[in-house]
Amino acid sequence: MNLPHTTKKISLLAFLLLFTFSCRTFRELKNLAQCDFTSAGIDNLRLAGINLQEKTDISEVNVLDIASLLKSFSQKTLPLNFTFNINISNPNDKLAALNYLEWIAEIDKVEIARGVVNQRYEIPAGENIVMPLQISSDLYKIFSQKEGRELIGKAIGIKDENNQPKNLTLRVKPSISVGKGYIKYPGYIVVKKKIG
């Protein structure tokens, strides 16, 4: 048996596999960098368990809801939960992909939540996908110096009448996996409000 020859074949095969994998990863990352991240809307907006999805102004909150909100406020908690849907458009003629996504949500430039999505998403060439992010925060802990009415106004003001973000900013940092690690997108991408 010729060991040096076999070792050379195995080394060459390993190099070719690594090179092919690296090229594919680089291509997916390059394509991802050219993708457009926009808002596909906000769903299931709830403050202290109260549905605010159809409300665009504090005057639209009824008396029972206000009583419930005041009770929550008196307990020094005001949980906010909603789904932020991100539309990712791939203008390339090749697949773009991400395996991991760090995100930061802000209201009026104040961070309210951060998290990660540890799941592979593939965006086919010339197509788009919608990635739902579940966001939860306690507004009381973040904005405790504000009055209850102002906090409720901030929660309602997250979206406009078309369920698009208003005073909410979402920053995302996508990554693609390489072996046991990730290559991260440099910096954060601000998810823009979709116009038209």
Backbone as a printed PyTorch tensor [residue, N CA C, xyz], in Angstrom:
tensor([[[  0.8420,  -1.1890,   0.0000],
         [  0.0000,   0.0000,   0.0000],
         [  0.8830,   1.2480,   0.0000]],

        [[  0.5470,   2.1910,  -0.8070],
         [  1.3240,   3.4080,  -0.9570],
         [  0.7020,   4.5110,  -0.0980]],

        [[  1.1710,   4.6650,   1.1530],
         [  0.5880,   5.6220,   2.0940],
         [  0.7690,   7.0780,   1.6780]],

        [[  1.9490,   7.4890,   1.2290],
         [  2.0780,   8.8940,   0.8460],
         [  1.1090,   9.2760,  -0.2790]],

        [[  0.8900,   8.3740,  -1.2280],
         [ -0.0200,   8.6490,  -2.3360],
         [ -1.4660,   8.7630,  -1.8300]],

        [[ -1.8730,   7.8600,  -0.9360],
         [ -3.2170,   7.8860,  -0.3550],
         [ -3.4140,   9.1550,   0.4750]],

        [[ -2.3970,   9.5220,   1.2530],
         [ -2.4670,  10.7330,   2.0670],
         [ -2.6170,  11.9650,   1.1820]],

        [[ -1.8930,  11.9960,   0.0600],
         [ -2.0030,  13.1260,  -0.8660],
         [ -3.4150,  13.2160,  -1.4380]],

        [[ -3.9980,  12.0600,  -1.7890],
         [ -5.3590,  12.0470,  -2.3410],
         [ -6.3650,  12.5700,  -1.3080]],

        [[ -6.2170,  12.1020,  -0.0740],
         [ -7.1290,  12.5340,   0.9930],
         [ -6.9630,  14.0300,   1.2480]],

        [[ -5.7190,  14.5020,   1.2720],
         [ -5.4600,  15.9260,   1.4860],
         [ -6.0420,  16.7600,   0.3570]],

        [[ -5.8680,  16.3060,  -0.8740],
         [ -6.4090,  17.0210,  -2.0270],
         [ -7.9350,  17.0510,  -1.9790]],

        [[ -8.5340,  15.9070,  -1.6450],
         [ -9.9900,  15.8330,  -1.5410],
         [-10.5040,  16.7680,  -0.4380]],

        [[ -9.8260,  16.7710,   0.7120],
         [-10.2190,  17.6510,   1.8200],
         [-10.0970,  19.1150,   1.4060]],

        [[ -9.0100,  19.4600,   0.6980],
         [ -8.8180,  20.8260,   0.2310],
         [ -9.9200,  21.2270,  -0.7440]],

        [[-10.2540,  20.3420,  -1.6860],
         [-11.3000,  20.6370,  -2.6710],
         [-12.6610,  20.8260,  -1.9980]],

        [[-12.9630,  19.9630,  -1.0140],
         [-14.2270,  20.1060,  -0.2840],
         [-14.2740,  21.4300,   0.4780]],

        [[-13.1780,  21.7580,   1.1520],
         [-13.1030,  23.0060,   1.9050],
         [-13.2140,  24.2090,   0.9670]],

        [[-12.5230,  24.1520,  -0.1760],
         [-12.5630,  25.2370,  -1.1560],
         [-13.9740,  25.4160,  -1.7050]],

        [[-14.6280,  24.2990,  -2.0570],
         [-15.9950,  24.3530,  -2.5870],
         [-16.9460,  24.9230,  -1.5430]],

        [[-16.8280,  24.4460,  -0.3060],
         [-17.6780,  24.9300,   0.7800],
         [-17.4350,  26.4170,   1.0270]],

        [[-16.1530,  26.8230,   1.0460],
         [-15.8070,  28.2250,   1.2810],
         [-16.3530,  29.1180,   0.1800]],

        [[-16.2550,  28.6720,  -1.0750],
         [-16.7730,  29.4650,  -2.1980],
         [-18.2870,  29.6240,  -2.0860]],

        [[-18.9850,  28.5290,  -1.7450],
         [-20.4400,  28.5950,  -1.6030],
         [-20.8190,  29.5380,  -0.4650]],

        [[-20.1150,  29.4280,   0.6610],
         [-20.3830,  30.2800,   1.8090],
         [-20.1240,  31.7420,   1.4620]],

        [[-19.0040,  32.0030,   0.7960],
         [-18.6770,  33.3700,   0.3950],
         [-19.7440,  33.9180,  -0.5500]],

        [[-20.1870,  33.1080,  -1.4960],
         [-21.2040,  33.5290,  -2.4680],
         [-22.5290,  33.8430,  -1.7550]],

        [[-22.9330,  32.9630,  -0.8120],
         [-24.1750,  33.1960,  -0.0660],
         [-24.0820,  34.4780,   0.7600]],

        [[-22.9110,  34.7080,   1.3720],
         [-22.7190,  35.9110,   2.1780],
         [-22.7280,  37.1560,   1.2930]],

        [[-22.0740,  37.0820,   0.1480],
         [-22.0580,  38.2050,  -0.8020],
         [-23.4810,  38.5080,  -1.2740]],

        [[-24.2340,  37.4740,  -1.5940],
         [-25.6200,  37.6710,  -2.0340],
         [-26.4750,  38.2460,  -0.9080]],

        [[-26.2410,  37.7850,   0.3200],
         [-26.9880,  38.2880,   1.4730],
         [-26.7270,  39.7830,   1.6740]],

        [[-25.4850,  40.2100,   1.4550],
         [-25.1330,  41.6210,   1.6160],
         [-25.9100,  42.5060,   0.6460]],

        [[-26.3400,  41.9550,  -0.4740],
         [-27.0870,  42.7350,  -1.4640],
         [-28.6040,  42.6490,  -1.2650]],

        [[-29.0400,  41.8540,  -0.3040],
         [-30.4780,  41.7270,  -0.0370],
         [-31.0150,  43.0000,   0.6170]],

        [[-32.2960,  43.2200,   0.4400],
         [-32.9780,  44.3780,   0.9940],
         [-33.8390,  43.9180,   2.1700]],

        [[-33.6560,  44.5270,   3.3350],
         [-34.4160,  44.1990,   4.5390],
         [-35.4260,  45.3180,   4.7840]],

        [[-36.7220,  45.0130,   4.6580],
         [-37.7670,  46.0090,   4.8860],
         [-38.8370,  45.4290,   5.8130]],

        [[-39.6540,  46.3020,   6.3400],
         [-40.7360,  45.8640,   7.2150],
         [-41.8750,  45.2680,   6.3980]],

        [[-42.3690,  44.1250,   6.8590],
         [-43.5790,  43.5340,   6.2790],
         [-44.7440,  43.7180,   7.2520]],

        [[-44.5510,  44.5870,   8.2540],
         [-45.6310,  44.9170,   9.1710],
         [-45.4560,  44.3480,  10.5650]],

        [[-46.2970,  44.8310,  11.4530],
         [-46.3070,  44.4180,  12.8540],
         [-47.6360,  43.7360,  13.1290]],

        [[-47.5810,  42.5790,  13.7780],
         [-48.7860,  41.8130,  14.1070],
         [-48.8440,  41.5420,  15.6050]],

        [[-50.0470,  41.2290,  16.0690],
         [-50.2830,  40.7680,  17.4460],
         [-49.7120,  41.7150,  18.5020]],

        [[-49.9030,  43.0080,  18.3150],
         [-49.4100,  44.0050,  19.2620],
         [-50.2700,  43.9760,  20.5190]],

        [[-49.6260,  43.6210,  21.6440],
         [-50.3400,  43.5160,  22.9160],
         [-49.5300,  44.2190,  24.0010]],

        [[-50.2440,  44.9820,  24.8210],
         [-49.6440,  45.6480,  25.9650],
         [-50.3910,  45.1790,  27.1990]],

        [[-49.6870,  44.5450,  28.1200],
         [-50.2920,  43.9810,  29.3320],
         [-51.4730,  43.0770,  28.9780]],

        [[-51.3210,  42.3190,  27.8960],
         [-52.3540,  41.3740,  27.4700],
         [-53.4920,  41.9870,  26.6730]],

        [[-53.4820,  43.2980,  26.4790],
         [-54.5630,  43.9850,  25.7600],
         [-54.1710,  44.1550,  24.2980]],

        [[-55.0830,  43.7890,  23.4160],
         [-54.8310,  43.8820,  21.9840],
         [-54.8570,  45.3450,  21.5360]],

        [[-53.7110,  45.8280,  21.0560],
         [-53.6170,  47.1940,  20.5480],
         [-53.4550,  47.2180,  19.0320]],

        [[-53.6110,  46.0790,  18.4010],
         [-53.3390,  45.9630,  16.9670],
         [-54.1260,  46.9580,  16.1220]],

        [[-55.4000,  47.1600,  16.4380],
         [-56.2400,  48.0350,  15.6120],
         [-56.2720,  49.4780,  16.1140]],

        [[-55.5180,  49.7810,  17.1560],
         [-55.5590,  51.1250,  17.7340],
         [-54.3640,  51.9390,  17.2410]],

        [[-54.6200,  53.1970,  16.8970],
         [-53.5420,  54.0710,  16.4390],
         [-53.3820,  55.3010,  17.3250]],

        [[-54.2520,  55.4280,  18.3310],
         [-54.1850,  56.5820,  19.2190],
         [-54.7020,  56.1700,  20.5970]],

        [[-54.1800,  56.7890,  21.6420],
         [-54.5830,  56.4350,  23.0080],
         [-56.0720,  56.6810,  23.2410]],

        [[-56.6730,  57.5930,  22.5020],
         [-58.1100,  57.8660,  22.6610],
         [-58.9670,  56.6750,  22.2260]],

        [[-58.3870,  55.7260,  21.5010],
         [-59.1250,  54.5470,  21.0400],
         [-59.1310,  53.4090,  22.0660]],

        [[-58.4130,  53.5850,  23.1820],
         [-58.3740,  52.5610,  24.2330],
         [-59.6040,  52.7360,  25.1130]],

        [[-60.3830,  51.6530,  25.3220],
         [-61.6250,  51.7740,  26.0990],
         [-61.3560,  51.7540,  27.6070]],

        [[-62.3830,  52.0400,  28.3760],
         [-62.2800,  52.1730,  29.8310],
         [-61.8030,  50.8790,  30.4900]],

        [[-62.3220,  49.7300,  30.0660],
         [-61.8970,  48.4500,  30.6550],
         [-60.4180,  48.1850,  30.3980]],

        [[-59.9750,  48.5080,  29.1860],
         [-58.5590,  48.3230,  28.8690],
         [-57.6870,  49.2540,  29.7030]],

        [[-58.1330,  50.4830,  29.8850],
         [-57.3690,  51.4390,  30.6940],
         [-57.2700,  50.9500,  32.1360]],

        [[-58.3670,  50.4130,  32.6760],
         [-58.3390,  49.8690,  34.0440],
         [-57.3300,  48.7300,  34.1430]],

        [[-57.3190,  47.8680,  33.1480],
         [-56.3740,  46.7490,  33.1320],
         [-54.9310,  47.2480,  33.0270]],

        [[-54.7190,  48.2570,  32.2050],
         [-53.3770,  48.8270,  32.0540],
         [-52.9170,  49.4990,  33.3480]],

        [[-53.8310,  50.2100,  34.0140],
         [-53.4810,  50.8690,  35.2750],
         [-53.1330,  49.8460,  36.3560]],

        [[-53.8480,  48.7290,  36.3610],
         [-53.5370,  47.6600,  37.3160],
         [-52.1260,  47.1320,  37.0640]],

        [[-51.8120,  46.8750,  35.8120],
         [-50.4790,  46.3960,  35.4550],
         [-49.4250,  47.4380,  35.8260]],

        [[-49.7190,  48.6960,  35.5440],
         [-48.7960,  49.7860,  35.8520],
         [-48.5580,  49.8790,  37.3590]],

        [[-49.6180,  49.6950,  38.1670],
         [-49.4760,  49.7560,  39.6270],
         [-48.6220,  48.6020,  40.1570]],

        [[-48.5510,  47.5140,  39.3930],
         [-47.7060,  46.3730,  39.7660],
         [-46.2870,  46.5260,  39.2120]],

        [[-46.0110,  47.7010,  38.6680],
         [-44.6990,  48.0520,  38.1200],
         [-44.2550,  47.1080,  37.0090]],

        [[-45.1960,  46.8320,  36.1290],
         [-44.8970,  46.0310,  34.9460],
         [-45.8190,  46.4810,  33.8170]],

        [[-45.3160,  46.4620,  32.6210],
         [-46.1130,  46.8000,  31.4450],
         [-45.5630,  46.0010,  30.2580]],

        [[-45.8830,  44.6910,  30.2410],
         [-45.3200,  43.8320,  29.1920],
         [-45.8610,  44.1720,  27.8050]],

        [[-44.9410,  44.2920,  26.8740],
         [-45.2560,  44.5740,  25.4790],
         [-44.8090,  43.3760,  24.6490]],

        [[-45.7020,  42.8610,  23.8140],
         [-45.3890,  41.7220,  22.9410],
         [-45.9320,  41.9990,  21.5500]],

        [[-45.1490,  41.6590,  20.5360],
         [-45.6160,  41.7910,  19.1580],
         [-44.7060,  40.9950,  18.2300]],

        [[-45.1700,  40.8280,  17.0180],
         [-44.3810,  40.1670,  15.9810],
         [-43.9750,  41.2220,  14.9650]],

        [[-42.6730,  41.3260,  14.7270],
         [-42.1570,  42.2270,  13.6910],
         [-41.7930,  41.3460,  12.5050]],

        [[-42.4790,  41.5400,  11.3930],
         [-42.2300,  40.7360,  10.1910],
         [-41.2320,  41.4560,   9.2930]],

        [[-40.1210,  40.7760,   9.0050],
         [-39.0850,  41.3390,   8.1440],
         [-39.1970,  40.7090,   6.7660]],

        [[-39.3010,  41.5440,   5.7570],
         [-39.2930,  41.0850,   4.3720],
         [-37.8410,  41.1470,   3.8870]],

        [[-37.3130,  40.0140,   3.4240],
         [-35.9510,  39.9740,   2.8860],
         [-36.0520,  39.6720,   1.4030]],

        [[-35.6300,  40.6430,   0.5710],
         [-35.6900,  40.4960,  -0.8890],
         [-34.2960,  40.2210,  -1.4250]],

        [[-34.1870,  39.2130,  -2.2770],
         [-32.9130,  38.8460,  -2.8870],
         [-32.9260,  39.2560,  -4.3600]],

        [[-32.2270,  40.3450,  -4.7210],
         [-32.2130,  40.7920,  -6.1120],
         [-31.2220,  40.0150,  -6.9810]],

        [[-30.4660,  39.1250,  -6.3790],
         [-29.4120,  38.3890,  -7.0830],
         [-29.9760,  37.2640,  -7.9390]],

        [[-29.1330,  36.7240,  -8.7960],
         [-29.5350,  35.5710,  -9.6050],
         [-29.0880,  34.2550,  -8.9670]],

        [[-28.6170,  34.3370,  -7.7170],
         [-28.2100,  33.1510,  -6.9640],
         [-28.8230,  33.2150,  -5.5630]],

        [[-28.8720,  32.0720,  -4.9170],
         [-29.4080,  31.9400,  -3.5640],
         [-28.6320,  32.8000,  -2.5680]],

        [[-29.3390,  33.4200,  -1.6390],
         [-28.7360,  34.0780,  -0.4800],
         [-29.2400,  33.3220,   0.7470]],

        [[-28.4310,  33.2820,   1.7930],
         [-28.8360,  32.5290,   2.9810],
         [-28.2770,  33.1810,   4.2360]],

        [[-28.9310,  32.9010,   5.3480],
         [-28.4090,  33.2740,   6.6560],
         [-28.7430,  32.1540,   7.6220]],

        [[-27.8730,  31.9750,   8.6170],
         [-28.0570,  30.9080,   9.5990],
         [-28.3410,  31.4380,  10.9970]],

        [[-28.0840,  32.7070,  11.1970],
         [-28.1450,  33.2780,  12.5340],
         [-28.4140,  34.7670,  12.3690]],

        [[-29.2480,  35.3250,  13.2260],
         [-29.5730,  36.7450,  13.1160],
         [-29.6490,  37.3490,  14.5120]],

        [[-28.8080,  38.3380,  14.7650],
         [-28.9070,  39.1150,  15.9970],
         [-29.8070,  40.3100,  15.6990]],

        [[-30.6360,  40.7160,  16.6560],
         [-31.5040,  41.8710,  16.4320],
         [-31.6150,  42.7270,  17.6870]],

        [[-31.8700,  44.0150,  17.4550],
         [-32.0920,  44.9840,  18.5270],
         [-33.3210,  45.8040,  18.1440]],

        [[-34.2850,  45.8970,  19.0600],
         [-35.4840,  46.7150,  18.8420],
         [-35.3840,  47.9600,  19.7170]],

        [[-35.7250,  49.1130,  19.1310],
         [-35.6690,  50.3810,  19.8530],
         [-36.9720,  51.1560,  19.6600]],

        [[-37.4010,  51.8400,  20.7190],
         [-38.5060,  52.7950,  20.6260],
         [-37.9000,  54.1600,  20.9090]],

        [[-38.0840,  55.0850,  19.9920],
         [-37.5300,  56.4360,  20.1390],
         [-36.0460,  56.3900,  20.5240]],

        [[-35.2920,  55.5240,  19.8680],
         [-33.8390,  55.3730,  20.0270],
         [-33.4190,  54.8000,  21.3820]],

        [[-34.3600,  54.2020,  22.1200],
         [-34.0460,  53.5390,  23.3880],
         [-34.2610,  52.0460,  23.1840]],

        [[-33.2300,  51.2530,  23.4910],
         [-33.3410,  49.8030,  23.3080],
         [-34.4030,  49.2250,  24.2350]],

        [[-35.3350,  48.4470,  23.6540],
         [-36.3710,  47.8040,  24.4650],
         [-36.1870,  46.2940,  24.5250]],

        [[-35.4910,  45.7260,  23.5430],
         [-35.2910,  44.2730,  23.5290],
         [-34.1870,  43.9320,  22.5420]],

        [[-33.5860,  42.7730,  22.7690],
         [-32.6280,  42.2270,  21.8140],
         [-32.7360,  40.7160,  21.8570]],

        [[-32.3420,  40.0980,  20.7810],
         [-32.4330,  38.6460,  20.7280],
         [-31.7140,  38.0850,  19.5180]],

        [[-31.8760,  36.7860,  19.3340],
         [-31.2500,  36.0980,  18.2080],
         [-32.2390,  35.1190,  17.5950]],

        [[-32.0540,  34.8710,  16.3210],
         [-32.7660,  33.8110,  15.6160],
         [-31.6870,  32.8460,  15.1680]],

        [[-31.7520,  31.6190,  15.6380],
         [-30.7410,  30.6190,  15.3190],
         [-31.3740,  29.5710,  14.4080]],

        [[-31.6200,  29.9710,  13.1710],
         [-32.2990,  29.1090,  12.2050],
         [-31.8450,  29.5190,  10.8100]],

        [[-31.6840,  28.5500,   9.9260],
         [-31.2720,  28.8580,   8.5530],
         [-32.4800,  29.3320,   7.7490]],

        [[-32.2860,  30.4370,   7.0480],
         [-33.2710,  30.9570,   6.1070],
         [-32.5910,  31.0710,   4.7520]],

        [[-33.2500,  30.5730,   3.7210],
         [-32.7390,  30.6930,   2.3600],
         [-33.6720,  31.6040,   1.5770]],

        [[-33.0660,  32.5450,   0.8570],
         [-33.8370,  33.4710,   0.0370],
         [-33.5070,  33.1440,  -1.4170]],

        [[-34.4310,  32.5060,  -2.1410],
         [-34.1590,  32.1180,  -3.5260],
         [-33.8540,  33.3360,  -4.4070]],

        [[-33.1420,  33.0910,  -5.4810],
         [-32.7750,  34.1470,  -6.4230],
         [-34.0140,  34.8840,  -6.9220]],

        [[-33.9660,  36.2070,  -6.8650],
         [-35.0530,  37.0340,  -7.3810],
         [-36.3470,  36.9630,  -6.5890]],

        [[-36.3100,  36.4000,  -5.3910],
         [-37.5330,  36.2520,  -4.5880],
         [-37.3660,  36.9150,  -3.2320]],

        [[-38.3950,  36.8000,  -2.4130],
         [-38.3340,  37.3300,  -1.0590],
         [-39.0100,  36.3680,  -0.0950]],

        [[-38.6360,  36.5030,   1.1690],
         [-39.2600,  35.7180,   2.2390],
         [-39.6390,  36.6860,   3.3600]],

        [[-40.5160,  36.2340,   4.2420],
         [-40.8640,  37.0170,   5.4280],
         [-40.3900,  36.2420,   6.6480]],

        [[-39.5870,  36.9110,   7.4690],
         [-39.0640,  36.3250,   8.7000],
         [-39.7670,  36.9890,   9.8830]],

        [[-40.5670,  36.2280,  10.6560],
         [-41.2350,  36.8230,  11.8180],
         [-40.3160,  36.8290,  13.0460]],

        [[-40.2240,  37.9720,  13.7130],
         [-39.4600,  38.0750,  14.9570],
         [-40.4340,  38.3210,  16.0980]],

        [[-40.3780,  37.4890,  17.1190],
         [-41.2200,  37.6610,  18.3060],
         [-40.4740,  38.5860,  19.2660]],

        [[-41.0720,  39.7190,  19.5740],
         [-40.4110,  40.7040,  20.4290],
         [-41.2240,  40.8830,  21.7030]],

        [[-40.5260,  40.8090,  22.8390],
         [-41.1510,  40.9810,  24.1530],
         [-40.2960,  41.9310,  24.9790]],

        [[-40.9660,  42.7920,  25.7200],
         [-40.2550,  43.7530,  26.5520],
         [-41.1680,  44.1970,  27.6880]],

        [[-40.5810,  44.7170,  28.7440],
         [-41.3610,  45.3280,  29.8150],
         [-41.1020,  46.8290,  29.7640]],

        [[-42.0490,  47.5690,  29.2070],
         [-41.8670,  49.0120,  29.0360],
         [-41.7080,  49.7400,  30.3650]],

        [[-42.3080,  49.2130,  31.4130],
         [-42.2060,  49.8860,  32.7120],
         [-40.7520,  49.9450,  33.1670]],

        [[-40.0290,  48.8450,  33.0130],
         [-38.6340,  48.7930,  33.4620],
         [-37.7410,  49.7070,  32.6310]],

        [[-38.0820,  49.8880,  31.3770],
         [-37.2440,  50.6850,  30.4820],
         [-37.5700,  52.1680,  30.5770]],

        [[-38.8560,  52.4800,  30.6420],
         [-39.2940,  53.8750,  30.6560],
         [-39.9730,  54.2130,  31.9820]],

        [[-39.4540,  53.7380,  33.1090],
         [-40.1480,  53.8870,  34.3940],
         [-40.3370,  55.3450,  34.8080]],

        [[-39.5420,  56.2510,  34.2790],
         [-39.7020,  57.6650,  34.6340],
         [-40.8770,  58.3070,  33.8990]],

        [[-41.4410,  57.6190,  32.9300],
         [-42.5620,  58.1650,  32.1570],
         [-43.8810,  57.8900,  32.8780]],

        [[-44.8830,  58.6870,  32.5650],
         [-46.2180,  58.4720,  33.1130],
         [-46.9170,  57.3560,  32.3430]],

        [[-47.9210,  56.7490,  32.9790],
         [-48.6620,  55.6480,  32.3610],
         [-49.2250,  55.9940,  30.9970]],

        [[-49.8000,  57.1740,  30.8730],
         [-50.3980,  57.5950,  29.5990],
         [-49.3360,  57.6570,  28.5030]],

        [[-48.1580,  58.1590,  28.8570],
         [-47.0840,  58.2690,  27.8740],
         [-46.5780,  56.8790,  27.4610]],

        [[-46.5020,  55.9550,  28.4130],
         [-46.0780,  54.5830,  28.0920],
         [-47.0580,  53.9130,  27.1440]],

        [[-48.3490,  54.0790,  27.4230],
         [-49.3720,  53.4950,  26.5480],
         [-49.2680,  54.1280,  25.1620]],

        [[-49.0470,  55.4290,  25.1370],
         [-48.8700,  56.1280,  23.8650],
         [-47.6750,  55.6040,  23.0920]],

        [[-46.5750,  55.3030,  23.7940],
         [-45.3910,  54.7360,  23.1310],
         [-45.7200,  53.3770,  22.5250]],

        [[-46.4530,  52.5490,  23.2730],
         [-46.8090,  51.2170,  22.7680],
         [-47.7090,  51.3200,  21.5450]],

        [[-48.7070,  52.1890,  21.6140],
         [-49.6090,  52.3610,  20.4710],
         [-48.8510,  52.9690,  19.2950]],

        [[-47.9030,  53.8520,  19.5960],
         [-47.1460,  54.5350,  18.5520],
         [-46.1080,  53.6830,  17.8510]],

        [[-45.9800,  52.4240,  18.2300],
         [-45.0270,  51.5340,  17.5630],
         [-45.3650,  51.3860,  16.0890]],

        [[-46.6500,  51.4260,  15.7690],
         [-47.0670,  51.1880,  14.3800],
         [-48.0210,  52.2820,  13.9330]],

        [[-48.1290,  52.4110,  12.6210],
         [-49.0960,  53.3570,  12.0720],
         [-50.3840,  52.6240,  11.7090]],

        [[-51.3040,  53.3270,  11.0680],
         [-52.6010,  52.7210,  10.7300],
         [-52.4790,  51.5710,   9.7280]],

        [[-51.3370,  51.4630,   9.0460],
         [-51.1050,  50.3560,   8.1010],
         [-50.2670,  49.2450,   8.7220]],

        [[-50.1210,  49.2640,  10.0480],
         [-49.3400,  48.2820,  10.7980],
         [-47.8650,  48.2780,  10.4110]],

        [[-47.3680,  49.4120,   9.9470],
         [-45.9470,  49.5740,   9.6560],
         [-45.2890,  50.2770,  10.8430]],

        [[-43.9920,  50.0330,  11.0770],
         [-43.3290,  50.6540,  12.2210],
         [-43.3570,  52.1770,  12.1410]],

        [[-43.5510,  52.7900,  13.3030],
         [-43.6060,  54.2480,  13.3570],
         [-42.4530,  54.7510,  14.2220]],

        [[-42.5630,  54.6280,  15.5390],
         [-41.4640,  55.0690,  16.3930],
         [-40.5600,  53.9000,  16.7890]],

        [[-40.6750,  52.7910,  16.0670],
         [-39.8990,  51.5820,  16.3470],
         [-38.8050,  51.4240,  15.3000]],

        [[-37.5970,  51.1280,  15.7680],
         [-36.4770,  50.8330,  14.8720],
         [-36.0080,  49.4200,  15.1680]],

        [[-35.7400,  48.6700,  14.1150],
         [-35.2000,  47.3200,  14.2730],
         [-33.8690,  47.2600,  13.5420]],

        [[-32.8360,  46.8240,  14.2660],
         [-31.5060,  46.6440,  13.6770],
         [-31.2020,  45.1540,  13.6740]],

        [[-30.7010,  44.6630,  12.5520],
         [-30.4020,  43.2360,  12.4390],
         [-28.9720,  43.0400,  11.9570]],

        [[-28.3550,  41.9470,  12.4260],
         [-27.0150,  41.5660,  11.9800],
         [-27.0650,  40.0920,  11.5870]],

        [[-27.1950,  39.8090,  10.2870],
         [-27.2410,  38.4170,   9.8410],
         [-25.8500,  37.7890,   9.8150]],

        [[-25.8270,  36.4730,   9.9450],
         [-24.5800,  35.7080,   9.8850],
         [-24.8210,  34.4360,   9.0930]],

        [[-23.7340,  33.9030,   8.5700],
         [-23.8070,  32.6270,   7.8650],
         [-22.8290,  31.6800,   8.5420]],

        [[-23.1910,  30.4120,   8.6630],
         [-22.3340,  29.4760,   9.3880],
         [-21.1960,  28.9840,   8.5130]],

        [[-20.0480,  28.8530,   9.1700],
         [-18.8570,  28.2920,   8.5420],
         [-18.2840,  27.3180,   9.5520]],

        [[-18.4080,  26.0360,   9.2580],
         [-17.9520,  25.0310,  10.2120],
         [-18.7560,  25.1310,  11.4900]],

        [[-18.0410,  25.3590,  12.6030],
         [-18.7220,  25.4760,  13.8960],
         [-18.9220,  26.9280,  14.3180]],

        [[-18.5580,  27.8730,  13.4470],
         [-18.6880,  29.2870,  13.7780],
         [-19.5540,  30.0190,  12.7720]],

        [[-19.5180,  31.3440,  12.8530],
         [-20.3260,  32.1930,  11.9790],
         [-19.4690,  33.3140,  11.4070]],

        [[-19.8040,  33.7150,  10.1970],
         [-19.2620,  34.9470,   9.6310],
         [-20.3930,  35.9560,   9.7330]],

        [[-20.1350,  37.0360,  10.4870],
         [-21.1770,  38.0340,  10.7270],
         [-21.1080,  39.1550,   9.6980]],

        [[-22.2710,  39.6740,   9.3720],
         [-22.3660,  40.8590,   8.5320],
         [-21.7260,  42.0040,   9.3090]],

        [[-20.8940,  42.8220,   8.6620],
         [-20.2460,  43.9160,   9.4120],
         [-21.2650,  45.0000,   9.7770]],

        [[-21.4460,  45.2410,  11.0370],
         [-22.4050,  46.2570,  11.4760],
         [-23.8390,  45.7560,  11.4390]],

        [[-24.7560,  46.6360,  11.8260],
         [-26.1800,  46.3000,  11.8310],
         [-26.8740,  46.9270,  10.6260]],

        [[-27.8880,  46.2500,  10.1230],
         [-28.7370,  46.7610,   9.0500],
         [-29.9990,  47.2970,   9.7140]],

        [[-30.3810,  48.5240,   9.3850],
         [-31.6290,  49.0850,   9.9040],
         [-32.7470,  48.6390,   8.9690]],

        [[-33.7420,  47.9560,   9.5380],
         [-34.8840,  47.4960,   8.7410],
         [-35.7460,  48.7080,   8.4390]],

        [[-35.9190,  48.9770,   7.1600],
         [-36.6340,  50.1740,   6.7260],
         [-38.1260,  49.9160,   6.6280]],

        [[-38.8690,  50.9810,   6.8090],
         [-40.3030,  50.9170,   6.5720],
         [-40.5120,  50.8100,   5.0730]],

        [[-41.3330,  49.8680,   4.6750],
         [-41.6070,  49.6900,   3.2520],
         [-42.5010,  50.8200,   2.7710]],

        [[-42.1010,  51.4800,   1.7150],
         [-42.8790,  52.5870,   1.1530],
         [-43.6460,  52.0790,  -0.0520]],

        [[-44.9450,  52.3910,  -0.1050],
         [-45.7770,  52.0260,  -1.2580],
         [-46.1910,  50.6660,  -1.3140]]])
